Amino acid sequence: MGIALSLTENVLREGFVYALMAIGVFITYKILDFPDLSVDGTFPLGGVIAAALINAGADPWLTLLIAFAGGAAAGAVTGLLHVRLRITNLLSGILVMTALWSVNLIVAGGKAVVQFFNRPTIFSTGFGALVSASFYAQRKLIVAFVLVMALKLIVDLFLTTRHGLLLRACGNNAQFVVNLGKDPGTVKIVGLMIGNGCAALAGCVLAQISENADVNAGKGMVVMALAAVIIGTSLFERFGKFKGTTMAIFGAILYKAALQIALSLGLPPNYLKLLMAAVLTLALVSKEFGANERYVTGKEVTDEA
C-alpha cells in the first residue's frame, strides 16, 4: 500500500510539473496550430536559470519569473524567425532549439549538470515553508499543484481578454485578425512567448524538485507535451465541460501515469523514449479515428447546426 501511495504521489507531482509545460504547448499547438520544437530547448533553459540564480543566492520564487521571461524571449526569437524572416514553423523551432543548447551551457557555466543541493528552493521558502509539518512529505506535490492551478487560472483569464481572443482568432482564421486591423504575426509571436515561457517555468520547477539542472533534460519534452495535450483533448473534449488548460493538465497526469505503470511492470528505462513515441502515436491515431467516426455518423453536422 505504501509503495502504491508513493508511486501515486510521484505521478501526480511530476504530472503537475509537466502540466505547466503542457499548458504552454496547448497554446502553441492547439490554439495557434504551431508545432513548436523549441520547447526542447526552453525546458532545460528554465532549469539552468534556476540553478545559476539559486547558487548566486537569488530568491527561489524570483527564479520562476526570470525563467518564464527567459523562455518567453526564446519563444519571441522563434516567432520572429517564422513571422518576419518567413522561415517555416518547424525549422524556426529547430533553429532556436539548436541555439539554446549553447545558451544553456553558457548559463550553466559550461557544465552539463549544475547542482544546488541544500540550497533554498520554492519548496523550503515562501509558500512552501508555510505548508504544515504534517504534510512535509507531500510538500513538493502541494506546491506543484498550487503552481499549475495558478498558471491555469491566469491563462484561462488571459484567453478571455481582448488579446486572448485575438490569439484564439489567429489560430482559427488569421484573415479575421487582419480585418480587425491587427497584425496576426505579432499575435502569433505573443502566443509563442507564452508557450515557451510555460515550458521554461516547468523546467525551473523540476530542477528545484531534484535540486539540479541538466542541459540534456529537454530531450523528448516536446513529444511529452504534445502527447499530454492530445491525450487530454482526445479523452475529455467530447464531454464539452472542460477547458483546454484543464484537459492539458489531465493529459499530462495520464501520460506520466502510463510511463510509470510501464516502468513498474519491468520495462527497461532504455525503452522509455520508445514508449513515449508509441504513446504519442497511439494518441494521434485514436484522435484521427474519433474525428473520422464523428464525421461518418453525422455528429459533426449536428454539432455545427
N, C-alpha and C positions, 0 to 999 in steps of 0.2 A: 504493500500500500504506500509505504514511504517512497519507494522508487518511482511509482506511478505519479505521485504528487510532485516529486522533484522534476520529472520529465514534463509534466503539465506546466509547471512554473517556468521551466526553460523555454518551452514552446511559446507561451504567452509573452514572456519577456522579450525574446528575440523577434517574435511576431510583431509586437508593438513597435520595436525599433525599425524593422524593415517596413512597417506600415507607414512610417514617416516618409520613406523614400517612395513607397507605392502611391501615396497621395500626390507627390510631385509628378510621377510618371503618369498618373491618371490625367493630370492637366495636359501634359505634352502629347500623350498617345491618344487618349480618348477624346479630349476636347479639341486639340489642335491637329490631330491626326499626323503627328510628327514623331517618327521613331528615333528618339534621341539617344545615340550611343555614347555621348559624352558623360552619361551617368556613371560609367565605369571609371571615369577619372575624377569626377566631383565627389563621389562617395569617399574614397581614401583621402581626398583633399580635406574634407571636414575632420577626419581623424588626425592627420598630421598637424593641422592648425590647432586642434585641441591639445595635442601633445606638446607642441612648441610653446604655446601660451601658458599652459599649466606648469611646465618646467621653468618658465620665466617668472612664475609667481602670480599670474593673472587670475582673476575670479573665474572659476569654472563655469558659472552661469553666463558670464560675458562671452565665453568662447562659443556658446551656442549661436549668439547673434553674429559674431565675427565669422564663424564657419558658414552660416547661411549667406552672409554677404559675399564671402569668397566663392561659394558655389554659384550665387547669382551672377557674379562677374564673369565666371566661366560660361554660364548659360548665355550671357549677353554676347560673348565672343562667338558662340555657336550661331546665335541668331543673326549677328552681323555678317558672318561668312555666308549664311544662307540667303538672307534678305538683300543685303547691299552688294555682295560680290557674286550673287547668283550661283553659288555652289549648292549642289543637291543636299537634301537634309541628311542622308546617310553619310556622305563624305564630310560634311560640316562637323557632324558628331565625331567621326573617326579622327579628323584633324585635331580637334580640341582634346579628345581622349589621349591621343599620342603626345601632344604638347604637355598635357598635365602630368604625364609620367615624370618629365624632367622637373616641372614645377613642384611636384610633391616631394621629390628627392631634395630639392633645394630647401624647401620649408622644413623638411626633416633633418637638415644638416648633413645630407649625404648618406644617411643611414637608411637601410631598408625597413628596420623596425626601431621605433622610438618608445622607450618605456618610461612610465612615470608612476611606479609603484609607491604606495604610501603617501601620495600627494593628495591634496583636496580635490574632490570631484563633485559633480552635481548631486551625487548620492550621499555625500557626507557634509554638505554645506547647504545653506539656504533652506528651501523647502524640503530637501532630502533629509536634513538634520531634524526637521520637525516631526518626521514620521515616528510614531510611537515605538518604544523599545520592544514591545511585544510583537511588532511586525518587522523587526530588524532584518530577518532573513528574507522577507519579501520587499525590502525597501527598493531595490532596483526595479522590481516588477511594478510597484506602485508609482514610482517616479516616471517610468517609461509610459505607463498608462495615462498619467496626467498630461504628459507632453504630447502624446498622439491625440488625445481628446482636445487639447488646446489648439493644436495645429488644425485639426478637423474643423473646429468651430470658426477659426479665423478664415480658413479657405472657403468654407460654406458662406460666411458673411461676405467675403470679397466677391464671390460669384453672384451675389445678389445686388451688388453695386453697379453703377454705370460702367465702370471699367471691366468688371467681371462679365457683365452681359455682352460687352464688346468682344471679350475674349471668346466667349461661347459662340457668338455670331461669326467670328473669324474662322473658327473651325468648321462651321456648317456652311457658310456662304460668305466668302471674302468680298464678293462684289457688293453685298448688302452693306458691309462696313464702309466700302468706298462711297456708296450712295449716301451714307450718313456724314460724309465729309471727313472721315478718319482714315489714317494710313494702316492697312492691315499688317504691313510689315512690322511697324512699331508695336502693334498689339501682340504679334507673334513673338517678338523679342522679349516682351514683358512676361509672356507665358513661359518661355524657356528659362528666364531668370528665376521665376518662382519654382519651376520644376527642379532645376539643378540646385537651387538653394535648399529645397527639402531633402535632396539626396545628400548634400554635404552635412546638413543637420543630422541625418540618420548616422552618417559616418562618425560625426563628433560624439554622439551619444554612445554608439557601440564601442568606440575607443575608450570612453570613460568607464564603461562596464568592465572591459578587460584590462584597463589601465595600461594599454599600449596601443600604438598605432602602426599599422603595416601598410606600406605603399602598394603592396600587392592585394590588398583587401577588396579592391574594386572588380577583380576578375569575375565575370559572370553576374554582376549585380543587375545589369540591365535585363538579363534573362529572368532573374528572380523577380524583379519589379514588374516586368511585363506579365509574367505568369500570375503574379498576385492580382493584378488588375483584371486580366482576362478571366481567371477563375472566379473572382468576386462578381464581376458583371455577368458572367455566364450563368452562375447559380442563383443570383439574387435579383437581377433586373426584371425578371419575369413577374416578380411579386409587385413591382411598381411602388413600393413603400420605402425603399432605401435610397438615400442619396449616393452619388458616385463615390464620395470620400468614404462613406460607411462600407460600401461594397469593396473598396480597395483595402480597407483595414481587415475585413473578414477574409478576403482573399489571401492577404499576407499571412494571417494566422493559419489558415488551412494549408497553404503551401509549406510553411515551416513544419506543420504537424505531419504532412506527408513525408517530408525528408526525415524527420525524427523517427517516425514509425519504421521507415526503411532501414535506418541505421540500427534501430533497436532489434530488428529482425535479423541482423547479422550482415547487412550489406557493407562491403569494404569501403572505407572512406574514399579510396581512389576512384570509385564508380559514382561519386556524388555528383560531379558535373554532368555525367551521362544521364543520371536520373533527373537532374534539373531540366536538361534539354527534352527528355522524354515527357516529363510532366507538362512542360510548355506546349509541346506538340499535341499532346492529348487534349489540352485545354483549347487550343486553336481548332482542332478537328471537331470537338464537341460543340464549339460555338458556331462553326460553319454549318454543322449538321442541324443544330437548333434553328438557325436562321432559315435554312432551306425548308425545314419542316413547317416553320411558320408561314412561309410563302405558299407552299403546296396546299396547306389546309385552309388557306384564305384568311388566316387571322391577321395578316399584315394589312389587308384591305379593310377589315373590320376596325382595327385599331386606328387607322388613319381617318376613317369615317367618323 
